[in-house]
């Protein structure tokens, strides 16, 4: 299906997102991305929510995967 989005957590790195996504920044700006997107998980990127490679130098460790949640945590 063309509308599928696949999100893959990279060990000790970002979230690798494949597909077309729309992200809303805290200021309300909508950012659209097609194909591949890399999202920061380490918190150190200067281009949040996008990864800038900072995880390679700040010691970020992703830990072990957990079972998916069945309810919305928000």
Secondary structure as GFF3:
##gff-version 3
##sequence-region A 1 74
A	DSSP	beta_strand	6	9	.	.	.	ID=ss1
A	DSSP	beta_strand	15	18	.	.	.	ID=ss2
A	DSSP	beta_strand	21	24	.	.	.	ID=ss3
A	DSSP	beta_strand	30	33	.	.	.	ID=ss4
A	DSSP	beta_strand	36	39	.	.	.	ID=ss5
A	DSSP	three_ten_helix	54	56	.	.	.	ID=ss6
###
